[in-house]
């Protein structure tokens, strides 16, 4: 009894494969693309999109160079006019029409300079206000005078800084002369006593 449903399940994929229509041929996909047809628009309209794109040109030391892009590999090369040793050769350049004639794989291609797409950027935050002409860039501008408690605290901080500088200078002078001072209890030429480890029970 159980063998019959199991056989039916095993044969189901084969039945489904036979029920599906045959895959469309490559030619029918090319002529009737599921993605629709490309529409030509903009400055490059009317120019055939082919195996190469003309991306730019410049002159260096009197010699003109051209940037050609192979869209299939996304690889671009700069080549000179009638330069040999490349898969393509630029035969001529028309500066007024911004077109070149390229020999590629035994064919002659007329390519128009690819138009750049320019889009607006999002707005940028405003730049900070310029500093006044009399401002000192190294020091911040003086604000209102500090309160009396703040002034007392600043005075205490300044006094503590002076006291620590004086102690540091004393310690440096004592170290230079080899004397022992309260801030420097061990003379510089003696080793500190060895550390002992606490015994564990």
N, C-alpha and C positions, 0 to 999 in steps of 0.2 A: 504494500500500500504506500509506504513512504518513498519507494523508489520512483514512482511515477512523478510526483511533484519535483523531486530532485532532478530528474532528467529534463523536465520542462524548464526548470531554472537554468540548467546548463545550455539548453538549445535556444533560449530567449535572445542572447546577444547575436547569434547568427541570423535569426529571423529579423531582428531590427536592422542589421547591416543590409540585408537584401531589400528592406522596405525603403531605405533612404535613396533619394535621387542621385544620379551620377554627379560627380564634382564638375563644376563648369570648367571649360577649357581655358587655357591661358589667353588665347586670343579674345575670347568673349569677355574675360575680365579686363583686358586692356581696352577694348572698345567700349565697354559698359562698366566703368569703375564704380565700386560701391561707395567710394569717397567723393564722387562728383567730379566735375571737370574744373580745372584751374582757370581762373579768369585773369586776363591780363589787364592790369591797371597801372597807372602812374607813369613816370617818365620812361620806364623800360618797356612800355606796352608796344607791341608790334615787333619787338626784337625776339627772335627765337631763343628759348632757354635751351642751351645745349650742354655738351660735356664740359665746357669751360666757361668761366666768368671773368670779365675784364674788371679788375677791382681798383686800379690806380696807376698813376704814372708820375715820374719825376725826371729831372735832368741833373746829371752830375758830370762836371768837367766837359760839357758840350755833348755828352752821350745820353740819349733818352732810354729809360728803363720802364718796364711795364709789369704790373702785378697780375698774374693769372691764377685763378683758383679752380681746382678740380673739385666740384661739389661731391662727387662720390667718395673721395678720400679725405675731403676737407683739408687738403694740402695746397699751400700757395707758394708760388715762386716768383722772384723778380728776374726778368730776362731782358736782354738788350735787343735792339732791332736787328733782325737776321742773325741772331746768335744761334750757333749750332750746338749739338750735344744735348739737347733737351727733347722731351717727347713732343714738343710743339715749337713752332718757329713763328715769330711775329714778322710778317712780311711788309706791312705798311701801317701808317698811322695818319688819321685825318683829325687834326686838332680842332677844326671848326665843328665837325659833327661828333667829336669825341668817340671815334670808332677806330678799331684796328682790324686788320685782316690777319688771321692766324691759320697756319697750315698744321692740321692735327689729324693723324691717322689717315693720311692720304686725301683728306678733305680740306677745303678752304672755308673758314668760318668768318663771318662778319660779326664782331662783338662790339656792343656799345658799352661805354663806361657805366658801371653799376652805380645807381643813384643811392646815396646814403639816406637812411631813414632818421629823421630828427624828431624826437619827442620831448615834450616839456617835462622838466623835473619837478618834484614836489617843492613847495615853498621852503626856503631855508630860514631858520631863526635869525632875527635881527642881530647884527654885530653889536658888541658892547660899546657903550658911549666912549668917545675919545677922552683921554686924560686932559685936564686943563694944562695950559702952556707953562704955568709956574709950578707944576707938581714935580716933586722929586721922586723918580721911579724907584730909588733904593730905599726910601723910607715912607711909611704910610703917613697920610695927613694927620695932623694933631686934631683930636676930637675935643670935646668939652673937658675942662679940668676934672680930675678924679675927685671923688668925695673924700672927706677927711679920713674915714676908716680905710678906704682904698689907698690913700696917700701914705698912711701909717704902715699898711701891709707892704707896699712897694719899698718904703724906706727900710723895713726889716729885712726884706729879701736882698736889697743892695748891701746892707751891712753884713749879712751872712756870706754873701759872695766875697766881699773884701776880706772877711776873717778866714775863709777857706783858702783864698789865694795866699795870704800871709803864711798860713800853716804849711802850704805846699812849698813855698819858697824856702822856709826854714828847713823842711825835711830834705830838700834838694841840696842846700848848702851843707847840712850835717852829713849827708851821704857822701858829698864830695870831699869832706875833711875827715871822714871815718868816725865821727862822734855818734854816741847813742843819745837819742832824744826821745821825749815821750811819744812822739808819733812814729819813731823808728827804734823799737826796743832792742833789736838784734843788730849788732854791727855787721856790715856787708861782707866781711871775710869769714864769718863763722857759719857753720851749718846749723839748721834747726834741729831740735832734739828729735830722735826717732819716735814714730807713732807706735803705740802698743795696741794690740787687738784684745778686746774683752774675751775672757775665757768663757767657754760654754760648758754647762754641766750636763 
